[in-house]
Amino acid sequence: MRVRRDQGTPRTTTTSTTSGTTPATTSTPTTGTTGPSATTGSDAFHASRDMRTRVGVSAVQTGPTTTATPKLLDDWRSALLEAAAEDLADAEVLAPVRDKALAEAEADKGEPLSRQEIRAIGRDVFKQLKADYEDAKQAHHKDLTKSPSTKQRTERDVLMAHRPRVEQLRDVFSPVAQRVPGARDNEIVLWENANAMVLVDTFAPSPKALVVPKQPVSLPIDASPVLLDELAVLAAHVSDAFMRATGSPPAGIWINPPQHLTVKQMHLHVLPDLGPFTKEGAPAKAFLEDPQFRPQLEAFFAGIGRELEARLGPAS
């Protein structure tokens, strides 16, 4: 069964330019199997949010990182509030028009719409009502964040609504962490230790990594401060590894809010500002499944792994 991607917080898209060498090709390999890396969030790059740069000493005494160590819990709480405002604006502005358009299109067709047709209608409605949607989103966000108590109440309500759903989602990362036979066949593990692992996000259309804790945890509020600090520093090192290997700027690092989760285990997204693998947007997993292109993809990410080992020591 295909594992649907996490739907990440929508982000403003900036022009992406490739610095260094990425495994690009002019043809699109055939896609097929699925795996735990089907957990990418929104792959749009938000410059002001994601390209934060400073030099500091890491918490695990492995040396300074150029990429800012993210404040994971604070950033996650901000994303939760933003997603709550988006949901309210969608229900208020987009959903009535979208639902009517979908019903009319299905009646005209005389059969259920395809996923592509549903998405196309959704995009058209959003384009038509974008200004009204943005106004409603800003108004709801202002209302949800007007005081510490309203922020806490919104977080409580979102968690009450979504925690039971998240706890019932598939745990797709534990088999990889536990080295269950076959679980790593279509995964690329860049680095790992006893507490966390760094995987290639094989469902992303451009180079991207996931930092995953090995102990079971679904939401950052359930993780210990020590674990969050370790994951944040590790993610900063992953960003630095991309920077050294490709010349890219600091990567975007985030944890998706509960409204957007489609897998149970918490994971960090590390998205460098690099170009796509193909013009068609083929994901990395397509190359893993194609004997012609797999060596090229593996060679590229092997360079990222070597950069991580140079700073963090051998994987264990």
PAZABA-716315 format. One record per residue (C-alpha): residue in one letter; z, y, x; residue number from 1. Coordinates in steps of 0.2 Angstrom, whole numbers, plus 5000, padded with zeros to 4 digits. Layout:
BEGIN
<site><residuo>A</residuo><w>Z</w><v>Y</v><u>X</u><num>NUM</num></site>
...
***
This chain:
BEGIN
<site><residuo>M</residuo><w>5000</w><v>5000</v><u>5000</u><num>1</num></site>
<site><residuo>R</residuo><w>4995</w><v>5017</v><u>5007</u><num>2</num></site>
<site><residuo>V</residuo><w>5010</w><v>5028</v><u>5011</u><num>3</num></site>
<site><residuo>R</residuo><w>5007</w><v>5045</v><u>5004</u><num>4</num></site>
<site><residuo>R</residuo><w>5009</w><v>5060</v><u>5016</u><num>5</num></site>
<site><residuo>D</residuo><w>5024</w><v>5071</v><u>5014</u><num>6</num></site>
<site><residuo>Q</residuo><w>5018</w><v>5087</v><u>5007</u><num>7</num></site>
<site><residuo>G</residuo><w>5024</w><v>5100</v><u>5019</u><num>8</num></site>
<site><residuo>T</residuo><w>5029</w><v>5118</v><u>5015</u><num>9</num></site>
<site><residuo>P</residuo><w>5012</w><v>5128</v><u>5013</u><num>10</num></site>
<site><residuo>R</residuo><w>5009</w><v>5139</v><u>5028</u><num>11</num></site>
<site><residuo>T</residuo><w>4997</w><v>5153</v><u>5032</u><num>12</num></site>
<site><residuo>T</residuo><w>4983</w><v>5146</v><u>5041</u><num>13</num></site>
<site><residuo>T</residuo><w>4977</w><v>5154</v><u>5057</u><num>14</num></site>
<site><residuo>T</residuo><w>4961</w><v>5151</v><u>5067</u><num>15</num></site>
<site><residuo>S</residuo><w>4964</w><v>5136</v><u>5078</u><num>16</num></site>
<site><residuo>T</residuo><w>4957</w><v>5136</v><u>5096</u><num>17</num></site>
<site><residuo>T</residuo><w>4958</w><v>5121</v><u>5107</u><num>18</num></site>
<site><residuo>S</residuo><w>4966</w><v>5123</v><u>5124</u><num>19</num></site>
<site><residuo>G</residuo><w>4964</w><v>5109</v><u>5136</u><num>20</num></site>
<site><residuo>T</residuo><w>4956</w><v>5092</v><u>5132</u><num>21</num></site>
<site><residuo>T</residuo><w>4958</w><v>5083</v><u>5115</u><num>22</num></site>
<site><residuo>P</residuo><w>4949</w><v>5067</v><u>5110</u><num>23</num></site>
<site><residuo>A</residuo><w>4935</w><v>5075</v><u>5100</u><num>24</num></site>
<site><residuo>T</residuo><w>4920</w><v>5066</v><u>5094</u><num>25</num></site>
<site><residuo>T</residuo><w>4905</w><v>5070</v><u>5084</u><num>26</num></site>
<site><residuo>S</residuo><w>4906</w><v>5055</v><u>5072</u><num>27</num></site>
<site><residuo>T</residuo><w>4920</w><v>5050</v><u>5060</u><num>28</num></site>
<site><residuo>P</residuo><w>4927</w><v>5032</v><u>5063</u><num>29</num></site>
<site><residuo>T</residuo><w>4930</w><v>5022</v><u>5048</u><num>30</num></site>
<site><residuo>T</residuo><w>4948</w><v>5022</v><u>5041</u><num>31</num></site>
<site><residuo>G</residuo><w>4957</w><v>5007</v><u>5034</u><num>32</num></site>
<site><residuo>T</residuo><w>4975</w><v>5002</v><u>5037</u><num>33</num></site>
<site><residuo>T</residuo><w>4991</w><v>5011</v><u>5034</u><num>34</num></site>
<site><residuo>G</residuo><w>5008</w><v>5014</v><u>5043</u><num>35</num></site>
<site><residuo>P</residuo><w>5023</w><v>5024</v><u>5044</u><num>36</num></site>
<site><residuo>S</residuo><w>5014</w><v>5039</v><u>5052</u><num>37</num></site>
<site><residuo>A</residuo><w>5008</w><v>5043</v><u>5034</u><num>38</num></site>
<site><residuo>T</residuo><w>5021</w><v>5056</v><u>5034</u><num>39</num></site>
<site><residuo>T</residuo><w>5013</w><v>5072</v><u>5040</u><num>40</num></site>
<site><residuo>G</residuo><w>5017</w><v>5088</v><u>5032</u><num>41</num></site>
<site><residuo>S</residuo><w>5006</w><v>5103</v><u>5030</u><num>42</num></site>
<site><residuo>D</residuo><w>4995</w><v>5104</v><u>5045</u><num>43</num></site>
<site><residuo>A</residuo><w>4992</w><v>5123</v><u>5043</u><num>44</num></site>
<site><residuo>F</residuo><w>4999</w><v>5133</v><u>5058</u><num>45</num></site>
<site><residuo>H</residuo><w>5010</w><v>5148</v><u>5054</u><num>46</num></site>
<site><residuo>A</residuo><w>5010</w><v>5159</v><u>5070</u><num>47</num></site>
<site><residuo>S</residuo><w>5025</w><v>5170</v><u>5066</u><num>48</num></site>
<site><residuo>R</residuo><w>5036</w><v>5155</v><u>5061</u><num>49</num></site>
<site><residuo>D</residuo><w>5030</w><v>5141</v><u>5073</u><num>50</num></site>
<site><residuo>M</residuo><w>5026</w><v>5150</v><u>5090</u><num>51</num></site>
<site><residuo>R</residuo><w>5044</w><v>5155</v><u>5095</u><num>52</num></site>
<site><residuo>T</residuo><w>5046</w><v>5155</v><u>5113</u><num>53</num></site>
<site><residuo>R</residuo><w>5061</w><v>5157</v><u>5124</u><num>54</num></site>
<site><residuo>V</residuo><w>5068</w><v>5149</v><u>5140</u><num>55</num></site>
<site><residuo>G</residuo><w>5085</w><v>5140</v><u>5139</u><num>56</num></site>
<site><residuo>V</residuo><w>5094</w><v>5125</v><u>5145</u><num>57</num></site>
<site><residuo>S</residuo><w>5093</w><v>5110</v><u>5135</u><num>58</num></site>
<site><residuo>A</residuo><w>5109</w><v>5102</v><u>5127</u><num>59</num></site>
<site><residuo>V</residuo><w>5106</w><v>5085</v><u>5135</u><num>60</num></site>
<site><residuo>Q</residuo><w>5105</w><v>5092</v><u>5153</u><num>61</num></site>
<site><residuo>T</residuo><w>5087</w><v>5087</v><u>5156</u><num>62</num></site>
<site><residuo>G</residuo><w>5081</w><v>5105</v><u>5161</u><num>63</num></site>
<site><residuo>P</residuo><w>5075</w><v>5121</v><u>5152</u><num>64</num></site>
<site><residuo>T</residuo><w>5062</w><v>5120</v><u>5139</u><num>65</num></site>
<site><residuo>T</residuo><w>5049</w><v>5134</v><u>5136</u><num>66</num></site>
<site><residuo>T</residuo><w>5048</w><v>5130</v><u>5118</u><num>67</num></site>
<site><residuo>A</residuo><w>5063</w><v>5137</v><u>5108</u><num>68</num></site>
<site><residuo>T</residuo><w>5075</w><v>5124</v><u>5102</u><num>69</num></site>
<site><residuo>P</residuo><w>5074</w><v>5125</v><u>5083</u><num>70</num></site>
<site><residuo>K</residuo><w>5088</w><v>5128</v><u>5072</u><num>71</num></site>
<site><residuo>L</residuo><w>5084</w><v>5113</v><u>5061</u><num>72</num></site>
<site><residuo>L</residuo><w>5097</w><v>5114</v><u>5047</u><num>73</num></site>
<site><residuo>D</residuo><w>5094</w><v>5133</v><u>5045</u><num>74</num></site>
<site><residuo>D</residuo><w>5076</w><v>5131</v><u>5045</u><num>75</num></site>
<site><residuo>W</residuo><w>5077</w><v>5116</v><u>5033</u><num>76</num></site>
<site><residuo>R</residuo><w>5088</w><v>5126</v><u>5021</u><num>77</num></site>
<site><residuo>S</residuo><w>5075</w><v>5141</v><u>5021</u><num>78</num></site>
<site><residuo>A</residuo><w>5061</w><v>5128</v><u>5017</u><num>79</num></site>
<site><residuo>L</residuo><w>5071</w><v>5121</v><u>5003</u><num>80</num></site>
<site><residuo>L</residuo><w>5073</w><v>5138</v><u>4995</u><num>81</num></site>
<site><residuo>E</residuo><w>5055</w><v>5142</v><u>4998</u><num>82</num></site>
<site><residuo>A</residuo><w>5049</w><v>5126</v><u>4990</u><num>83</num></site>
<site><residuo>A</residuo><w>5061</w><v>5129</v><u>4975</u><num>84</num></site>
<site><residuo>A</residuo><w>5052</w><v>5146</v><u>4972</u><num>85</num></site>
<site><residuo>E</residuo><w>5035</w><v>5138</v><u>4974</u><num>86</num></site>
<site><residuo>D</residuo><w>5040</w><v>5125</v><u>4961</u><num>87</num></site>
<site><residuo>L</residuo><w>5045</w><v>5138</v><u>4948</u><num>88</num></site>
<site><residuo>A</residuo><w>5030</w><v>5149</v><u>4951</u><num>89</num></site>
<site><residuo>D</residuo><w>5019</w><v>5134</v><u>4949</u><num>90</num></site>
<site><residuo>A</residuo><w>5027</w><v>5129</v><u>4933</u><num>91</num></site>
<site><residuo>E</residuo><w>5026</w><v>5146</v><u>4926</u><num>92</num></site>
<site><residuo>V</residuo><w>5008</w><v>5152</v><u>4932</u><num>93</num></site>
<site><residuo>L</residuo><w>4998</w><v>5137</v><u>4937</u><num>94</num></site>
<site><residuo>A</residuo><w>5003</w><v>5122</v><u>4928</u><num>95</num></site>
<site><residuo>P</residuo><w>4998</w><v>5128</v><u>4910</u><num>96</num></site>
<site><residuo>V</residuo><w>4981</w><v>5133</v><u>4915</u><num>97</num></site>
<site><residuo>R</residuo><w>4979</w><v>5118</v><u>4927</u><num>98</num></site>
<site><residuo>D</residuo><w>4984</w><v>5105</v><u>4914</u><num>99</num></site>
<site><residuo>K</residuo><w>4972</w><v>5113</v><u>4901</u><num>100</num></site>
<site><residuo>A</residuo><w>4958</w><v>5112</v><u>4913</u><num>101</num></site>
<site><residuo>L</residuo><w>4961</w><v>5094</v><u>4918</u><num>102</num></site>
<site><residuo>A</residuo><w>4962</w><v>5089</v><u>4900</u><num>103</num></site>
<site><residuo>E</residuo><w>4946</w><v>5098</v><u>4896</u><num>104</num></site>
<site><residuo>A</residuo><w>4937</w><v>5090</v><u>4911</u><num>105</num></site>
<site><residuo>E</residuo><w>4943</w><v>5073</v><u>4907</u><num>106</num></site>
<site><residuo>A</residuo><w>4937</w><v>5075</v><u>4889</u><num>107</num></site>
<site><residuo>D</residuo><w>4920</w><v>5080</v><u>4895</u><num>108</num></site>
<site><residuo>K</residuo><w>4919</w><v>5066</v><u>4907</u><num>109</num></site>
<site><residuo>G</residuo><w>4925</w><v>5053</v><u>4894</u><num>110</num></site>
<site><residuo>E</residuo><w>4935</w><v>5044</v><u>4907</u><num>111</num></site>
<site><residuo>P</residuo><w>4950</w><v>5047</v><u>4919</u><num>112</num></site>
<site><residuo>L</residuo><w>4946</w><v>5060</v><u>4933</u><num>113</num></site>
<site><residuo>S</residuo><w>4945</w><v>5054</v><u>4951</u><num>114</num></site>
<site><residuo>R</residuo><w>4958</w><v>5061</v><u>4964</u><num>115</num></site>
<site><residuo>Q</residuo><w>4945</w><v>5072</v><u>4972</u><num>116</num></site>
<site><residuo>E</residuo><w>4941</w><v>5079</v><u>4955</u><num>117</num></site>
<site><residuo>I</residuo><w>4959</w><v>5083</v><u>4951</u><num>118</num></site>
<site><residuo>R</residuo><w>4961</w><v>5091</v><u>4968</u><num>119</num></site>
<site><residuo>A</residuo><w>4946</w><v>5102</v><u>4966</u><num>120</num></site>
<site><residuo>I</residuo><w>4951</w><v>5108</v><u>4949</u><num>121</num></site>
<site><residuo>G</residuo><w>4968</w><v>5112</v><u>4956</u><num>122</num></site>
<site><residuo>R</residuo><w>4961</w><v>5122</v><u>4970</u><num>123</num></site>
<site><residuo>D</residuo><w>4950</w><v>5131</v><u>4958</u><num>124</num></site>
<site><residuo>V</residuo><w>4965</w><v>5136</v><u>4947</u><num>125</num></site>
<site><residuo>F</residuo><w>4975</w><v>5141</v><u>4962</u><num>126</num></site>
<site><residuo>K</residuo><w>4960</w><v>5152</v><u>4968</u><num>127</num></site>
<site><residuo>Q</residuo><w>4959</w><v>5160</v><u>4951</u><num>128</num></site>
<site><residuo>L</residuo><w>4978</w><v>5164</v><u>4949</u><num>129</num></site>
<site><residuo>K</residuo><w>4983</w><v>5166</v><u>4967</u><num>130</num></site>
<site><residuo>A</residuo><w>4989</w><v>5184</v><u>4965</u><num>131</num></site>
<site><residuo>D</residuo><w>4999</w><v>5180</v><u>4950</u><num>132</num></site>
<site><residuo>Y</residuo><w>5006</w><v>5165</v><u>4958</u><num>133</num></site>
<site><residuo>E</residuo><w>5011</w><v>5174</v><u>4974</u><num>134</num></site>
<site><residuo>D</residuo><w>5019</w><v>5188</v><u>4964</u><num>135</num></site>
<site><residuo>A</residuo><w>5029</w><v>5175</v><u>4954</u><num>136</num></site>
<site><residuo>K</residuo><w>5034</w><v>5165</v><u>4969</u><num>137</num></site>
<site><residuo>Q</residuo><w>5041</w><v>5181</v><u>4978</u><num>138</num></site>
<site><residuo>A</residuo><w>5051</w><v>5186</v><u>4962</u><num>139</num></site>
<site><residuo>H</residuo><w>5058</w><v>5168</v><u>4961</u><num>140</num></site>
<site><residuo>H</residuo><w>5062</w><v>5168</v><u>4979</u><num>141</num></site>
<site><residuo>K</residuo><w>5071</w><v>5185</v><u>4978</u><num>142</num></site>
<site><residuo>D</residuo><w>5081</w><v>5179</v><u>4964</u><num>143</num></site>
<site><residuo>L</residuo><w>5086</w><v>5162</v><u>4972</u><num>144</num></site>
<site><residuo>T</residuo><w>5091</w><v>5171</v><u>4988</u><num>145</num></site>
<site><residuo>K</residuo><w>5100</w><v>5186</v><u>4982</u><num>146</num></site>
<site><residuo>S</residuo><w>5117</w><v>5180</v><u>4987</u><num>147</num></site>
<site><residuo>P</residuo><w>5125</w><v>5166</v><u>4997</u><num>148</num></site>
<site><residuo>S</residuo><w>5132</w><v>5159</v><u>4980</u><num>149</num></site>
<site><residuo>T</residuo><w>5114</w><v>5158</v><u>4973</u><num>150</num></site>
<site><residuo>K</residuo><w>5107</w><v>5150</v><u>4988</u><num>151</num></site>
<site><residuo>Q</residuo><w>5121</w><v>5137</v><u>4988</u><num>152</num></site>
<site><residuo>R</residuo><w>5118</w><v>5134</v><u>4969</u><num>153</num></site>
<site><residuo>T</residuo><w>5100</w><v>5131</v><u>4972</u><num>154</num></site>
<site><residuo>E</residuo><w>5102</w><v>5119</v><u>4986</u><num>155</num></site>
<site><residuo>R</residuo><w>5115</w><v>5109</v><u>4976</u><num>156</num></site>
<site><residuo>D</residuo><w>5103</w><v>5109</v><u>4961</u><num>157</num></site>
<site><residuo>V</residuo><w>5088</w><v>5103</v><u>4972</u><num>158</num></site>
<site><residuo>L</residuo><w>5098</w><v>5090</v><u>4980</u><num>159</num></site>
<site><residuo>M</residuo><w>5105</w><v>5083</v><u>4963</u><num>160</num></site>
<site><residuo>A</residuo><w>5087</w><v>5082</v><u>4957</u><num>161</num></site>
<site><residuo>H</residuo><w>5079</w><v>5074</v><u>4973</u><num>162</num></site>
<site><residuo>R</residuo><w>5092</w><v>5064</v><u>4982</u><num>163</num></site>
<site><residuo>P</residuo><w>5091</w><v>5049</v><u>4971</u><num>164</num></site>
<site><residuo>R</residuo><w>5072</w><v>5049</v><u>4972</u><num>165</num></site>
<site><residuo>V</residuo><w>5073</w><v>5051</v><u>4991</u><num>166</num></site>
<site><residuo>E</residuo><w>5085</w><v>5037</v><u>4993</u><num>167</num></site>
<site><residuo>Q</residuo><w>5073</w><v>5025</v><u>4983</u><num>168</num></site>
<site><residuo>L</residuo><w>5058</w><v>5029</v><u>4994</u><num>169</num></site>
<site><residuo>R</residuo><w>5051</w><v>5017</v><u>5007</u><num>170</num></site>
<site><residuo>D</residuo><w>5059</w><v>5016</v><u>5024</u><num>171</num></site>
<site><residuo>V</residuo><w>5044</w><v>5015</v><u>5035</u><num>172</num></site>
<site><residuo>F</residuo><w>5051</w><v>5020</v><u>5051</u><num>173</num></site>
<site><residuo>S</residuo><w>5065</w><v>5007</v><u>5053</u><num>174</num></site>
<site><residuo>P</residuo><w>5054</w><v>4992</v><u>5057</u><num>175</num></site>
<site><residuo>V</residuo><w>5046</w><v>5003</v><u>5071</u><num>176</num></site>
<site><residuo>A</residuo><w>5063</w><v>5007</v><u>5078</u><num>177</num></site>
<site><residuo>Q</residuo><w>5069</w><v>4989</v><u>5077</u><num>178</num></site>
<site><residuo>R</residuo><w>5053</w><v>4983</v><u>5085</u><num>179</num></site>
<site><residuo>V</residuo><w>5049</w><v>4971</v><u>5070</u><num>180</num></site>
<site><residuo>P</residuo><w>5034</w><v>4961</v><u>5075</u><num>181</num></site>
<site><residuo>G</residuo><w>5018</w><v>4969</v><u>5071</u><num>182</num></site>
<site><residuo>A</residuo><w>5027</w><v>4986</v><u>5066</u><num>183</num></site>
<site><residuo>R</residuo><w>5020</w><v>4995</v><u>5082</u><num>184</num></site>
<site><residuo>D</residuo><w>5002</w><v>4988</v><u>5081</u><num>185</num></site>
<site><residuo>N</residuo><w>4995</w><v>5003</v><u>5075</u><num>186</num></site>
<site><residuo>E</residuo><w>5007</w><v>5016</v><u>5081</u><num>187</num></site>
<site><residuo>I</residuo><w>5008</w><v>5025</v><u>5098</u><num>188</num></site>
<site><residuo>V</residuo><w>5026</w><v>5028</v><u>5104</u><num>189</num></site>
<site><residuo>L</residuo><w>5026</w><v>5042</v><u>5116</u><num>190</num></site>
<site><residuo>W</residuo><w>5044</w><v>5041</v><u>5121</u><num>191</num></site>
<site><residuo>E</residuo><w>5061</w><v>5034</v><u>5115</u><num>192</num></site>
<site><residuo>N</residuo><w>5079</w><v>5031</v><u>5119</u><num>193</num></site>
<site><residuo>A</residuo><w>5093</w><v>5023</v><u>5110</u><num>194</num></site>
<site><residuo>N</residuo><w>5095</w><v>5037</v><u>5098</u><num>195</num></site>
<site><residuo>A</residuo><w>5077</w><v>5043</v><u>5094</u><num>196</num></site>
<site><residuo>M</residuo><w>5058</w><v>5039</v><u>5096</u><num>197</num></site>
<site><residuo>V</residuo><w>5043</w><v>5050</v><u>5097</u><num>198</num></site>
<site><residuo>L</residuo><w>5028</w><v>5044</v><u>5088</u><num>199</num></site>
<site><residuo>V</residuo><w>5010</w><v>5050</v><u>5086</u><num>200</num></site>
<site><residuo>D</residuo><w>5007</w><v>5056</v><u>5068</u><num>201</num></site>
<site><residuo>T</residuo><w>4992</w><v>5045</v><u>5066</u><num>202</num></site>
<site><residuo>F</residuo><w>4988</w><v>5053</v><u>5048</u><num>203</num></site>
<site><residuo>A</residuo><w>4986</w><v>5070</v><u>5055</u><num>204</num></site>
<site><residuo>P</residuo><w>4969</w><v>5077</v><u>5058</u><num>205</num></site>
<site><residuo>S</residuo><w>4974</w><v>5085</v><u>5075</u><num>206</num></site>
<site><residuo>P</residuo><w>4986</w><v>5080</v><u>5089</u><num>207</num></site>
<site><residuo>K</residuo><w>5003</w><v>5080</v><u>5081</u><num>208</num></site>
<site><residuo>A</residuo><w>5020</w><v>5070</v><u>5084</u><num>209</num></site>
<site><residuo>L</residuo><w>5035</w><v>5065</v><u>5074</u><num>210</num></site>
<site><residuo>V</residuo><w>5052</w><v>5064</v><u>5081</u><num>211</num></site>
<site><residuo>V</residuo><w>5062</w><v>5051</v><u>5072</u><num>212</num></site>
<site><residuo>P</residuo><w>5081</w><v>5046</v><u>5073</u><num>213</num></site>
<site><residuo>K</residuo><w>5084</w><v>5028</v><u>5075</u><num>214</num></site>
<site><residuo>Q</residuo><w>5100</w><v>5028</v><u>5064</u><num>215</num></site>
<site><residuo>P</residuo><w>5097</w><v>5029</v><u>5045</u><num>216</num></site>
<site><residuo>V</residuo><w>5098</w><v>5046</v><u>5039</u><num>217</num></site>
<site><residuo>S</residuo><w>5087</w><v>5054</v><u>5025</u><num>218</num></site>
<site><residuo>L</residuo><w>5092</w><v>5073</v><u>5025</u><num>219</num></site>
<site><residuo>P</residuo><w>5098</w><v>5084</v><u>5039</u><num>220</num></site>
<site><residuo>I</residuo><w>5114</w><v>5088</v><u>5030</u><num>221</num></site>
<site><residuo>D</residuo><w>5118</w><v>5070</v><u>5032</u><num>222</num></site>
<site><residuo>A</residuo><w>5116</w><v>5070</v><u>5050</u><num>223</num></site>
<site><residuo>S</residuo><w>5129</w><v>5074</v><u>5063</u><num>224</num></site>
<site><residuo>P</residuo><w>5128</w><v>5091</v><u>5072</u><num>225</num></site>
<site><residuo>V</residuo><w>5127</w><v>5081</v><u>5088</u><num>226</num></site>
<site><residuo>L</residuo><w>5112</w><v>5071</v><u>5082</u><num>227</num></site>
<site><residuo>L</residuo><w>5103</w><v>5087</v><u>5075</u><num>228</num></site>
<site><residuo>D</residuo><w>5105</w><v>5095</v><u>5092</u><num>229</num></site>
<site><residuo>E</residuo><w>5098</w><v>5080</v><u>5102</u><num>230</num></site>
<site><residuo>L</residuo><w>5083</w><v>5079</v><u>5090</u><num>231</num></site>
<site><residuo>A</residuo><w>5080</w><v>5098</v><u>5091</u><num>232</num></site>
<site><residuo>V</residuo><w>5080</w><v>5098</v><u>5110</u><num>233</num></site>
<site><residuo>L</residuo><w>5069</w><v>5082</v><u>5110</u><num>234</num></site>
<site><residuo>A</residuo><w>5057</w><v>5091</v><u>5099</u><num>235</num></site>
<site><residuo>A</residuo><w>5056</w><v>5106</v><u>5110</u><num>236</num></site>
<site><residuo>H</residuo><w>5052</w><v>5094</v><u>5125</u><num>237</num></site>
<site><residuo>V</residuo><w>5038</w><v>5086</v><u>5115</u><num>238</num></site>
<site><residuo>S</residuo><w>5031</w><v>5104</v><u>5112</u><num>239</num></site>
<site><residuo>D</residuo><w>5032</w><v>5107</v><u>5130</u><num>240</num></site>
<site><residuo>A</residuo><w>5023</w><v>5091</v><u>5134</u><num>241</num></site>
<site><residuo>F</residuo><w>5009</w><v>5096</v><u>5124</u><num>242</num></site>
<site><residuo>M</residuo><w>5009</w><v>5114</v><u>5132</u><num>243</num></site>
<site><residuo>R</residuo><w>5008</w><v>5107</v><u>5150</u><num>244</num></site>
<site><residuo>A</residuo><w>4995</w><v>5094</v><u>5145</u><num>245</num></site>
<site><residuo>T</residuo><w>4983</w><v>5105</v><u>5135</u><num>246</num></site>
<site><residuo>G</residuo><w>4988</w><v>5123</v><u>5138</u><num>247</num></site>
<site><residuo>S</residuo><w>4992</w><v>5125</v><u>5120</u><num>248</num></site>
<site><residuo>P</residuo><w>5006</w><v>5138</v><u>5115</u><num>249</num></site>
<site><residuo>P</residuo><w>5023</w><v>5132</v><u>5108</u><num>250</num></site>
<site><residuo>A</residuo><w>5021</w><v>5120</v><u>5094</u><num>251</num></site>
<site><residuo>G</residuo><w>5028</w><v>5122</v><u>5076</u><num>252</num></site>
<site><residuo>I</residuo><w>5043</w><v>5111</v><u>5073</u><num>253</num></site>
<site><residuo>W</residuo><w>5050</w><v>5108</v><u>5056</u><num>254</num></site>
<site><residuo>I</residuo><w>5059</w><v>5095</v><u>5044</u><num>255</num></site>
<site><residuo>N</residuo><w>5051</w><v>5095</v><u>5026</u><num>256</num></site>
<site><residuo>P</residuo><w>5062</w><v>5100</v><u>5012</u><num>257</num></site>
<site><residuo>P</residuo><w>5068</w><v>5086</v><u>4999</u><num>258</num></site>
<site><residuo>Q</residuo><w>5055</w><v>5092</v><u>4986</u><num>259</num></site>
<site><residuo>H</residuo><w>5041</w><v>5087</v><u>4998</u><num>260</num></site>
<site><residuo>L</residuo><w>5047</w><v>5070</v><u>5005</u><num>261</num></site>
<site><residuo>T</residuo><w>5038</w><v>5054</v><u>5002</u><num>262</num></site>
<site><residuo>V</residuo><w>5047</w><v>5042</v><u>5014</u><num>263</num></site>
<site><residuo>K</residuo><w>5066</w><v>5039</v><u>5016</u><num>264</num></site>
<site><residuo>Q</residuo><w>5070</w><v>5042</v><u>5034</u><num>265</num></site>
<site><residuo>M</residuo><w>5072</w><v>5060</v><u>5041</u><num>266</num></site>
<site><residuo>H</residuo><w>5059</w><v>5065</v><u>5054</u><num>267</num></site>
<site><residuo>L</residuo><w>5054</w><v>5081</v><u>5063</u><num>268</num></site>
<site><residuo>H</residuo><w>5036</w><v>5087</v><u>5063</u><num>269</num></site>
<site><residuo>V</residuo><w>5029</w><v>5094</v><u>5080</u><num>270</num></site>
<site><residuo>L</residuo><w>5012</w><v>5102</v><u>5078</u><num>271</num></site>
<site><residuo>P</residuo><w>5004</w><v>5110</v><u>5092</u><num>272</num></site>
<site><residuo>D</residuo><w>4990</w><v>5123</v><u>5089</u><num>273</num></site>
<site><residuo>L</residuo><w>4975</w><v>5112</v><u>5094</u><num>274</num></site>
<site><residuo>G</residuo><w>4959</w><v>5109</v><u>5086</u><num>275</num></site>
<site><residuo>P</residuo><w>4955</w><v>5094</v><u>5075</u><num>276</num></site>
<site><residuo>F</residuo><w>4949</w><v>5078</v><u>5081</u><num>277</num></site>
<site><residuo>T</residuo><w>4932</w><v>5079</v><u>5071</u><num>278</num></site>
<site><residuo>K</residuo><w>4924</w><v>5092</v><u>5061</u><num>279</num></site>
<site><residuo>E</residuo><w>4926</w><v>5081</v><u>5046</u><num>280</num></site>
<site><residuo>G</residuo><w>4945</w><v>5080</v><u>5048</u><num>281</num></site>
<site><residuo>A</residuo><w>4947</w><v>5062</v><u>5053</u><num>282</num></site>
<site><residuo>P</residuo><w>4965</w><v>5057</v><u>5056</u><num>283</num></site>
<site><residuo>A</residuo><w>4971</w><v>5049</v><u>5072</u><num>284</num></site>
<site><residuo>K</residuo><w>4973</w><v>5032</v><u>5064</u><num>285</num></site>
<site><residuo>A</residuo><w>4954</w><v>5031</v><u>5061</u><num>286</num></site>
<site><residuo>F</residuo><w>4952</w><v>5031</v><u>5080</u><num>287</num></site>
<site><residuo>L</residuo><w>4965</w><v>5018</v><u>5082</u><num>288</num></site>
<site><residuo>E</residuo><w>4955</w><v>5007</v><u>5071</u><num>289</num></site>
<site><residuo>D</residuo><w>4939</w><v>5010</v><u>5080</u><num>290</num></site>
<site><residuo>P</residuo><w>4937</w><v>5000</v><u>5096</u><num>291</num></site>
<site><residuo>Q</residuo><w>4925</w><v>5013</v><u>5103</u><num>292</num></site>
<site><residuo>F</residuo><w>4937</w><v>5028</v><u>5101</u><num>293</num></site>
<site><residuo>R</residuo><w>4954</w><v>5020</v><u>5102</u><num>294</num></site>
<site><residuo>P</residuo><w>4954</w><v>5020</v><u>5122</u><num>295</num></site>
<site><residuo>Q</residuo><w>4950</w><v>5039</v><u>5121</u><num>296</num></site>
<site><residuo>L</residuo><w>4964</w><v>5043</v><u>5109</u><num>297</num></site>
<site><residuo>E</residuo><w>4977</w><v>5032</v><u>5119</u><num>298</num></site>
<site><residuo>A</residuo><w>4972</w><v>5040</v><u>5135</u><num>299</num></site>
<site><residuo>F</residuo><w>4975</w><v>5057</v><u>5128</u><num>300</num></site>
<site><residuo>F</residuo><w>4992</w><v>5053</v><u>5121</u><num>301</num></site>
<site><residuo>A</residuo><w>4997</w><v>5043</v><u>5137</u><num>302</num></site>
<site><residuo>G</residuo><w>4996</w><v>5060</v><u>5146</u><num>303</num></site>
<site><residuo>I</residuo><w>5009</w><v>5067</v><u>5133</u><num>304</num></site>
<site><residuo>G</residuo><w>5020</w><v>5052</v><u>5136</u><num>305</num></site>
<site><residuo>R</residuo><w>5019</w><v>5055</v><u>5155</u><num>306</num></site>
<site><residuo>E</residuo><w>5024</w><v>5073</v><u>5153</u><num>307</num></site>
<site><residuo>L</residuo><w>5039</w><v>5068</v><u>5143</u><num>308</num></site>
<site><residuo>E</residuo><w>5044</w><v>5055</v><u>5155</u><num>309</num></site>
<site><residuo>A</residuo><w>5043</w><v>5068</v><u>5169</u><num>310</num></site>
<site><residuo>R</residuo><w>5056</w><v>5078</v><u>5161</u><num>311</num></site>
<site><residuo>L</residuo><w>5067</w><v>5066</v><u>5151</u><num>312</num></site>
<site><residuo>G</residuo><w>5065</w><v>5050</v><u>5162</u><num>313</num></site>
<site><residuo>P</residuo><w>5058</w><v>5033</v><u>5158</u><num>314</num></site>
<site><residuo>A</residuo><w>5058</w><v>5028</v><u>5139</u><num>315</num></site>
<site><residuo>S</residuo><w>5071</w><v>5015</v><u>5135</u><num>316</num></site>
***
